[in-house]
Amino acid sequence: MRLKIIYEDENLLVIDKPSNMVVFPEGLTSQDTLIDLLLKQFPYLKNVGKPPRYGIVHRLDKDTSGILLTAKNNKGLIFLQEQFKNRKVVKKYIALVVGNVKKSQGEIKTLIGRSPKNRIKQRVYLPLEPGSKDKREAITKYRVLKRFLKKENSGLKKEGYTLLDIILKTGRKHQIRTHFNYLGYPITGDKLYAFKNQACPEDLKRQFLHASFLKIKLLDGREKEFSSELPEDLKNVLEKLNEDTG
């Protein structure tokens, strides 16, 4: 398998990451990771950064698709990572959440840290809450793109799903998934953060979360925008929802 390259210059590779792929190995994983495939395509990346990340600038969860940056040299890695650290990067995602998000747009601002009940999950902490000390600020902005409300026989509409355009102002682990679970609108198809008996479109086989847009400054001083089209599996889910809801 060869990875799709959205953009390449002497310092940077922009990858269109497929879903169902771990970015780099952490603990036990038997499948090829994205960095394994990258090193086969671009062996010189072994000289960039440190294993297991090598030149990977940021990360996406296994079942999240979309834009991922990889530096081709150490100078580029440091330069690009500094922009993420200083919140200079614009990152947008498309997500389908369970339920009818009432506000047409909003901002979620909390602290996020590891859940004491499940170490592989994150959870929201509020200021002064027990356990909130040293937890990191997380800010997520969102805008409703479309609501899919199911019609009942009575003619009334019941809660279905909401398609969102999301901007990450910070980059915490599982930030989008944690924040919308906290609001009561978990990401559709998300097995880790799902509610019990959570609704899910029949054809959706993974979490509906796609990194669709990124803007960053390059080493030559230019600002560059990258975009990734919604993958076919997620397009098909939306088309079916359109048919079901009219």
C-alpha contacts under 8 A as a table, 3 or more apart, distances in Angstrom:
res1	aa1	res2	aa2	distance
1	M	37	L	7.48
2	R	37	L	7.11
2	R	41	Q	7.35
3	L	15	I	6.95
3	L	16	D	7.23
3	L	17	K	7.33
3	L	37	L	7.29
3	L	38	L	7.42
4	K	15	I	5.96
4	K	16	D	5.44
4	K	17	K	7.42
5	I	8	E	7.18
5	I	13	L	6.95
5	I	14	V	5.84
5	I	15	I	4.77
5	I	16	D	6.16
6	I	13	L	7.73
6	I	14	V	5.34
6	I	15	I	5.75
6	I	16	D	6.26
6	I	226	F	7.68
7	Y	12	L	7.77
7	Y	13	L	5.92
7	Y	14	V	5.03
7	Y	15	I	7.46
8	E	11	N	7.74
8	E	12	L	5.63
8	E	13	L	4.66
8	E	14	V	6.38
9	D	12	L	5.42
9	D	13	L	6.84
10	E	72	K	7.00
11	N	71	A	5.86
11	N	72	K	4.92
11	N	73	N	6.12
11	N	76	G	5.60
11	N	219	L	7.70
12	L	69	L	7.13
12	L	70	T	5.92
12	L	71	A	4.69
12	L	72	K	5.37
12	L	76	G	7.11
13	L	69	L	6.00
13	L	70	T	5.07
13	L	71	A	6.24
13	L	72	K	6.86
14	V	67	I	6.69
14	V	68	L	5.81
14	V	69	L	4.75
14	V	70	T	6.27
15	I	66	G	7.68
15	I	67	I	5.80
15	I	68	L	5.10
15	I	69	L	6.23
15	I	70	T	7.48
16	D	65	S	7.30
16	D	66	G	5.00
16	D	67	I	5.01
16	D	68	L	6.44
16	D	228	S	6.79
17	K	21	M	7.91
17	K	34	L	7.93
17	K	65	S	5.18
17	K	66	G	4.94
17	K	67	I	6.20
17	K	68	L	6.45
18	P	21	M	6.57
18	P	64	T	7.61
18	P	65	S	4.96
18	P	66	G	6.74
19	S	62	K	6.32
19	S	63	D	4.55
19	S	64	T	5.42
19	S	65	S	4.73
19	S	206	R	7.94
20	N	62	K	5.30
20	N	63	D	4.69
20	N	64	T	7.57
20	N	206	R	7.90
21	M	32	D	7.73
21	M	33	T	6.04
21	M	34	L	6.43
21	M	62	K	4.84
21	M	63	D	6.59
22	V	25	P	6.89
22	V	32	D	7.84
22	V	33	T	5.01
22	V	34	L	6.16
22	V	61	D	6.86
22	V	62	K	4.47
22	V	63	D	7.94
23	V	33	T	5.49
23	V	34	L	4.67
23	V	35	I	6.09
23	V	59	R	6.66
23	V	60	L	6.84
23	V	61	D	7.41
23	V	62	K	6.77
24	F	33	T	5.45
24	F	34	L	6.18
24	F	35	I	5.50
24	F	36	D	7.67
24	F	52	P	6.16
24	F	53	R	6.02
25	P	28	L	7.31
25	P	29	T	6.42
25	P	33	T	6.50
25	P	52	P	6.59
26	E	29	T	7.29
32	D	36	D	5.96
32	D	37	L	7.08
33	T	36	D	5.16
33	T	37	L	6.65
34	L	37	L	5.23
34	L	38	L	6.14
35	I	38	L	4.83
35	I	39	L	6.02
35	I	52	P	7.85
35	I	53	R	7.16
35	I	54	Y	7.87
35	I	56	I	7.92
36	D	39	L	5.30
36	D	40	K	6.49
37	L	40	K	5.16
37	L	41	Q	6.37
38	L	41	Q	5.10
38	L	42	F	5.68
38	L	43	P	7.53
38	L	45	L	7.85
39	L	42	F	4.92
39	L	43	P	4.58
39	L	44	Y	7.36
39	L	45	L	6.19
39	L	46	K	6.97
40	K	43	P	5.70
42	F	45	L	6.01
43	P	46	K	6.18
44	Y	47	N	5.80
44	Y	48	V	7.63
44	Y	72	K	7.93
45	L	48	V	5.17
45	L	54	Y	6.45
45	L	55	G	6.31
45	L	72	K	6.24
45	L	73	N	7.50
46	K	49	G	7.77
46	K	51	P	7.88
46	K	54	Y	6.21
47	N	54	Y	7.46
47	N	73	N	7.52
48	V	54	Y	5.23
48	V	55	G	5.18
48	V	71	A	7.55
48	V	72	K	6.70
48	V	73	N	5.32
48	V	74	N	5.31
48	V	77	L	7.75
49	G	53	R	7.10
49	G	54	Y	4.44
49	G	55	G	5.41
49	G	73	N	7.92
49	G	74	N	6.08
49	G	77	L	7.28
50	K	53	R	6.09
50	K	54	Y	4.76
50	K	55	G	7.73
51	P	54	Y	5.05
53	R	56	I	5.44
55	G	70	T	5.18
55	G	71	A	4.80
55	G	72	K	6.38
55	G	73	N	7.22
55	G	74	N	7.58
55	G	77	L	6.27
56	I	59	R	7.24
56	I	68	L	7.95
56	I	69	L	6.31
56	I	70	T	4.45
56	I	71	A	6.37
56	I	77	L	7.81
57	V	68	L	7.81
57	V	69	L	5.57
57	V	70	T	5.42
57	V	71	A	6.50
57	V	77	L	6.31
57	V	80	L	6.79
57	V	81	Q	5.85
58	H	68	L	7.00
58	H	69	L	6.70
58	H	81	Q	7.57
59	R	68	L	6.87
60	L	64	T	6.03
60	L	65	S	7.43
60	L	68	L	7.28
61	D	64	T	5.20
61	D	174	H	7.52
62	K	65	S	7.99
63	D	206	R	6.16
63	D	207	Q	6.19
63	D	209	L	7.81
64	T	207	Q	6.98
64	T	208	F	7.53
64	T	209	L	5.36
64	T	210	H	5.59
64	T	211	A	7.26
65	S	209	L	6.88
65	S	210	H	4.87
65	S	211	A	6.10
65	S	231	P	7.98
66	G	210	H	5.39
66	G	211	A	4.33
66	G	212	S	5.87
66	G	228	S	5.95
67	I	211	A	5.49
67	I	212	S	6.51
67	I	213	F	6.95
67	I	214	L	7.17
67	I	226	F	7.62
67	I	227	S	7.20
67	I	228	S	6.39
70	T	77	L	7.67
71	A	74	N	7.21
71	A	76	G	5.48
71	A	77	L	4.93
71	A	80	L	7.76
72	K	76	G	6.75
72	K	77	L	7.43
73	N	76	G	5.43
73	N	77	L	6.31
74	N	77	L	4.93
74	N	78	I	6.25
75	K	78	I	5.47
75	K	79	F	6.24
76	G	79	F	5.08
76	G	80	L	6.01
76	G	219	L	6.94
77	L	80	L	5.38
77	L	81	Q	5.99
78	I	81	Q	5.25
78	I	82	E	6.12
79	F	82	E	5.39
79	F	83	Q	6.84
79	F	219	L	7.17
80	L	83	Q	5.32
80	L	84	F	6.77
80	L	217	K	7.88
80	L	218	L	7.68
81	Q	84	F	5.14
81	Q	85	K	6.18
82	E	85	K	4.94
82	E	86	N	6.06
83	Q	86	N	5.13
83	Q	87	R	6.04
83	Q	88	K	4.96
83	Q	89	V	6.09
83	Q	216	I	7.62
83	Q	217	K	7.97
84	F	87	R	5.14
84	F	88	K	6.08
84	F	89	V	5.77
84	F	171	G	7.85
85	K	88	K	7.77
87	R	90	V	7.98
87	R	169	K	6.68
87	R	170	T	6.57
88	K	216	I	7.18
89	V	214	L	7.06
89	V	215	K	5.81
89	V	216	I	5.15
89	V	217	K	7.95
90	V	167	I	7.29
90	V	168	L	7.41
90	V	169	K	7.55
90	V	213	F	7.78
90	V	214	L	5.44
90	V	215	K	5.02
90	V	216	I	6.83
91	K	167	I	5.68
91	K	168	L	5.69
91	K	169	K	7.69
91	K	211	A	7.51
91	K	212	S	7.98
91	K	213	F	5.85
91	K	214	L	4.66
91	K	215	K	6.80
92	K	165	D	6.90
92	K	166	I	5.39
92	K	167	I	4.54
92	K	168	L	6.51
92	K	211	A	6.13
92	K	212	S	5.79
92	K	213	F	4.95
92	K	214	L	6.37
93	Y	165	D	5.92
93	Y	166	I	4.99
93	Y	167	I	6.48
93	Y	209	L	6.81
93	Y	210	H	5.40
93	Y	211	A	4.40
93	Y	212	S	5.13
93	Y	213	F	6.79
94	I	163	L	7.25
94	I	164	L	5.75
94	I	165	D	4.95
94	I	166	I	6.20
94	I	208	F	7.92
94	I	209	L	5.85
94	I	210	H	5.24
94	I	211	A	6.59
94	I	212	S	6.38
95	A	163	L	5.82
95	A	164	L	5.22
95	A	165	D	6.69
95	A	166	I	7.34
95	A	187	I	6.84
95	A	208	F	5.54
95	A	209	L	4.61
95	A	210	H	6.53
96	L	161	Y	6.57
96	L	162	T	5.60
96	L	163	L	4.45
96	L	164	L	6.16
96	L	187	I	6.00
96	L	188	T	5.74
96	L	208	F	5.55
96	L	209	L	6.99
97	V	161	Y	5.61
97	V	162	T	5.35
97	V	163	L	6.50
97	V	164	L	7.59
97	V	180	F	7.75
97	V	185	Y	5.54
97	V	186	P	5.50
97	V	187	I	4.34
97	V	188	T	4.96
97	V	208	F	7.81
98	V	160	G	6.39
98	V	161	Y	4.67
98	V	162	T	6.56
98	V	185	Y	5.15
98	V	186	P	5.73
98	V	187	I	6.32
98	V	188	T	5.58
98	V	198	Q	7.81
98	V	199	A	6.86
98	V	200	C	7.73
99	G	159	E	5.12
99	G	160	G	5.05
99	G	161	Y	4.77
99	G	162	T	6.33
99	G	185	Y	5.82
100	N	147	R	6.66
100	N	148	F	7.85
100	N	149	L	7.38
100	N	159	E	5.31
100	N	160	G	6.23
100	N	161	Y	5.86
100	N	162	T	5.68
100	N	185	Y	7.96
101	V	104	S	7.40
101	V	144	V	7.64
101	V	147	R	8.00
101	V	162	T	6.28
101	V	185	Y	7.32
103	K	106	G	6.67
103	K	144	V	7.80
104	S	143	R	5.84
104	S	144	V	5.12
105	Q	141	K	7.59
105	Q	142	Y	5.45
105	Q	143	R	4.22
105	Q	144	V	6.07
106	G	141	K	5.80
106	G	142	Y	5.51
106	G	143	R	6.72
107	E	139	I	7.05
107	E	140	T	5.67
107	E	141	K	4.29
107	E	142	Y	6.35
108	I	138	A	7.89
108	I	139	I	5.65
108	I	140	T	5.10
108	I	141	K	6.27
108	I	179	H	7.01
109	K	137	E	7.28
109	K	138	A	5.80
109	K	139	I	4.54
109	K	140	T	6.59
110	T	124	V	6.47
110	T	125	Y	6.53
110	T	126	L	6.06
110	T	127	P	7.87
110	T	137	E	5.89
110	T	138	A	5.52
110	T	139	I	6.73
111	L	124	V	5.76
111	L	125	Y	4.97
111	L	126	L	5.99
111	L	127	P	7.25
111	L	132	S	7.36
111	L	135	K	5.74
111	L	136	R	5.19
111	L	137	E	4.42
111	L	138	A	5.61
112	I	122	Q	6.66
112	I	123	R	5.73
112	I	124	V	4.72
112	I	125	Y	5.73
112	I	135	K	5.79
112	I	136	R	5.53
112	I	137	E	6.36
112	I	138	A	6.25
112	I	172	R	7.42
112	I	175	Q	7.62
113	G	122	Q	5.41
113	G	123	R	5.74
113	G	124	V	6.70
113	G	125	Y	7.14
113	G	135	K	5.34
113	G	136	R	6.68
114	R	118	N	7.92
114	R	119	R	6.21
114	R	120	I	7.45
114	R	121	K	6.08
114	R	122	Q	4.33
114	R	123	R	6.06
115	S	118	N	5.43
115	S	119	R	5.70
115	S	120	I	7.59
115	S	121	K	5.63
115	S	122	Q	5.00
115	S	123	R	5.26
116	P	119	R	6.11
118	N	121	K	5.61
119	R	122	Q	7.63
121	K	174	H	7.92
121	K	192	L	7.48
121	K	193	Y	7.85
122	Q	173	K	7.37
122	Q	174	H	6.70
122	Q	178	T	6.33
123	R	178	T	5.98
123	R	182	Y	7.87
124	V	178	T	6.90
124	V	179	H	7.10
124	V	182	Y	6.84
125	Y	129	E	6.53
125	Y	131	G	7.62
125	Y	132	S	5.57
125	Y	135	K	7.48
126	L	129	E	5.44
126	L	132	S	6.64
127	P	132	S	6.29
128	L	132	S	6.33
128	L	133	K	7.67
129	E	132	S	5.42
130	P	133	K	7.68
132	S	135	K	5.46
136	R	172	R	7.89
137	E	170	T	7.71
138	A	169	K	7.48
138	A	170	T	5.56
138	A	171	G	7.30
138	A	172	R	6.51
138	A	175	Q	7.09
139	I	168	L	6.55
139	I	169	K	5.30
139	I	170	T	5.67
140	T	166	I	7.06
140	T	167	I	6.03
140	T	168	L	4.92
140	T	169	K	5.86
140	T	170	T	7.30
140	T	175	Q	7.89
140	T	176	I	7.12
140	T	179	H	7.64
141	K	166	I	5.75
141	K	167	I	5.11
141	K	168	L	6.46
141	K	169	K	7.37
142	Y	164	L	6.44
142	Y	165	D	5.65
142	Y	166	I	4.35
142	Y	167	I	6.16
143	R	164	L	5.64
143	R	165	D	5.18
143	R	166	I	6.46
144	V	147	R	7.51
144	V	162	T	7.00
144	V	163	L	6.14
144	V	164	L	4.67
144	V	165	D	6.35
145	L	162	T	7.62
145	L	163	L	5.41
145	L	164	L	5.29
145	L	165	D	6.41
146	K	162	T	5.92
146	K	163	L	5.11
146	K	164	L	7.19
147	R	160	G	7.66
147	R	161	Y	6.07
147	R	162	T	4.46
147	R	163	L	6.21
148	F	159	E	7.85
148	F	160	G	5.50
148	F	161	Y	5.08
148	F	162	T	6.00
148	F	163	L	7.94
148	F	241	L	6.79
148	F	242	N	7.30
148	F	245	T	6.16
149	L	157	K	5.83
149	L	158	K	5.83
149	L	159	E	5.40
149	L	160	G	4.67
149	L	161	Y	6.64
149	L	245	T	6.21
150	K	157	K	5.42
150	K	158	K	5.38
150	K	159	E	6.50
150	K	160	G	5.71
150	K	244	D	7.40
150	K	245	T	5.38
151	K	154	S	7.95
151	K	155	G	5.97
151	K	156	L	5.84
151	K	157	K	4.47
151	K	158	K	6.35
151	K	245	T	6.76
152	E	155	G	5.43
152	E	156	L	5.61
152	E	157	K	6.03
152	E	158	K	6.99
153	N	156	L	7.41
168	L	171	G	6.59
168	L	176	I	7.91
171	G	175	Q	6.84
172	R	175	Q	5.10
174	H	177	R	5.35
174	H	178	T	5.85
175	Q	178	T	5.19
175	Q	179	H	5.98
176	I	179	H	5.21
176	I	180	F	6.19
177	R	180	F	5.63
177	R	181	N	6.11
177	R	186	P	6.65
177	R	187	I	6.12
177	R	190	D	7.89
177	R	193	Y	6.86
178	T	181	N	5.21
178	T	182	Y	6.17
178	T	193	Y	7.24
179	H	182	Y	5.07
179	H	183	L	6.42
180	F	183	L	4.94
180	F	184	G	6.22
180	F	185	Y	5.08
180	F	186	P	5.10
180	F	187	I	6.81
181	N	184	G	5.11
181	N	185	Y	5.45
181	N	186	P	4.23
181	N	187	I	7.24
181	N	193	Y	6.49
181	N	194	A	7.51
182	Y	185	Y	7.47
182	Y	186	P	7.79
183	L	186	P	7.79
186	P	190	D	7.34
186	P	193	Y	6.74
186	P	194	A	6.09
186	P	195	F	7.44
187	I	190	D	5.56
187	I	193	Y	7.80
187	I	194	A	7.46
187	I	207	Q	6.49
187	I	208	F	6.46
187	I	209	L	7.41
188	T	194	A	7.85
188	T	199	A	7.59
188	T	200	C	5.98
188	T	201	P	8.00
188	T	207	Q	5.71
188	T	208	F	5.64
189	G	194	A	7.51
189	G	200	C	5.94
189	G	204	L	6.57
189	G	205	K	6.87
189	G	206	R	5.24
189	G	207	Q	4.11
189	G	208	F	6.20
190	D	193	Y	5.82
190	D	194	A	5.57
190	D	206	R	6.68
190	D	207	Q	4.50
190	D	208	F	7.51
191	K	194	A	5.28
191	K	207	Q	7.53
194	A	198	Q	6.20
195	F	198	Q	5.17
200	C	204	L	7.04
201	P	204	L	5.54
201	P	237	V	6.97
201	P	241	L	7.81
203	D	236	N	7.98
203	D	237	V	6.26
204	L	207	Q	7.60
204	L	208	F	7.73
204	L	233	D	7.43
204	L	234	L	7.38
204	L	237	V	6.36
208	F	234	L	6.79
210	H	230	L	6.92
211	A	228	S	7.24
212	S	227	S	5.46
212	S	228	S	4.80
212	S	229	E	6.51
212	S	230	L	7.13
213	F	225	E	7.28
213	F	226	F	5.64
213	F	227	S	4.40
213	F	228	S	6.38
214	L	225	E	5.78
214	L	226	F	5.26
214	L	227	S	6.54
215	K	223	E	6.90
215	K	224	K	5.62
215	K	225	E	4.33
215	K	226	F	6.31
216	I	223	E	5.59
216	I	224	K	5.62
216	I	225	E	6.70
217	K	221	G	6.07
217	K	222	R	5.61
217	K	223	E	4.17
217	K	224	K	6.08
218	L	221	G	5.47
218	L	222	R	5.46
218	L	223	E	6.08
218	L	224	K	6.85
219	L	222	R	7.40
230	L	234	L	6.51
230	L	235	K	6.40
231	P	234	L	5.59
231	P	235	K	6.28
232	E	235	K	4.92
232	E	236	N	6.04
233	D	236	N	5.28
233	D	237	V	6.55
234	L	237	V	5.10
234	L	238	L	6.49
235	K	238	L	5.22
235	K	239	E	6.24
236	N	239	E	5.06
236	N	240	K	6.23
237	V	240	K	5.25
237	V	241	L	6.26
238	L	241	L	5.00
238	L	242	N	6.12
239	E	242	N	5.04
239	E	243	E	6.40
240	K	243	E	5.06
240	K	244	D	6.21
241	L	244	D	4.97
241	L	245	T	6.01
242	N	245	T	5.36
242	N	246	G	5.48
243	E	246	G	5.39
